[in-house]
Amino acid sequence: MRGSSLTIYAQTTRRTETRQSRLLAGIVTGFRLMARKLAERRSRSAVMELSDDQLKDIGLSRGQIESDVHISSHYWSNKGL
């Protein structure tokens, strides 16, 4: 009788640990996504502050930058993020 109760306890503990590790993995993934999106936003903001001559030096135009920002913001607003 005692052996079966230990087996059940071990299985329950294993399931709980699995749920906890999945939850932790989900939280870490969420933080990584937020960090990446914040870095992208900072980069876009920095590029938007460049003058037209500076953009020309790196091979971009103001229209390309504004188009990229518009497409990105439209995509993420439709995703609900």
N, C-alpha and C positions, 0 to 999 in steps of 0.2 A: 504494500500500500504506500509506504513512504517513498519508494523509488518512483512510482508514477506521479506523485505530487511534485517531486523534484524535476521530473521531465517537463511537466506542464509549466512550472515556474521558469525553467530555462527557456522554453519556447516563447512564453509571454515576454520575458526580458529581451529576447532576441528581436521580437516584433517591435517592441517599444524602442529599442536602440535603432532599428532600421528606420522607423518613422522619424525619430529625432535627427538622424543623419540626413534623411531626405529634406527635412525642414531646414536644417542648417545649410545644406547645399543650395536650396532655393533662396535663402536669405543672402548668401554670399553671391549668388548669381545676380540677384537684384541690385546689390550694392555695386557690383562690377559694371552692370548696365548703366546705372546712374552716374558712376564716375566717368565712363566712356562718353556718355551724352553731355556731361558738363564740360569735358575736355573739348569735344567737338564744338560746343557752343562758344567756348572761349576762343577757339581758333577762328571760327566764323566771324566773331566780333572783331578780332584783331585784323583780319583781312578786310573787313568792311571799313575799317578806319584808315586804310592805306589810300594814298592819293592815286589819281588816274595814272600818273607817270610811274609811280612805284608798282602798280599793278601791271603796267606795260612791261616793266623790267622783268617781271617773273612770268610773263606770257599770258596774262589774264586781262579780261576787260570787265568794266563795271557791270555790264549786262550779264556776263557769265556768273559773276558773284551773286547778283540779285536773283538770278534764275535758280541757282543752287540753293539759296536760302529759302526761296519760295517753295520749291519742290520739297525740300526737307521738312519745312514747317507744315506743309499740306499733308505729307505722308504721316508724320507723327500725330497730327491732330485727328486724322482718321483712325489711327490705331488706338486712340484713347489714352495715350501716355502724355 
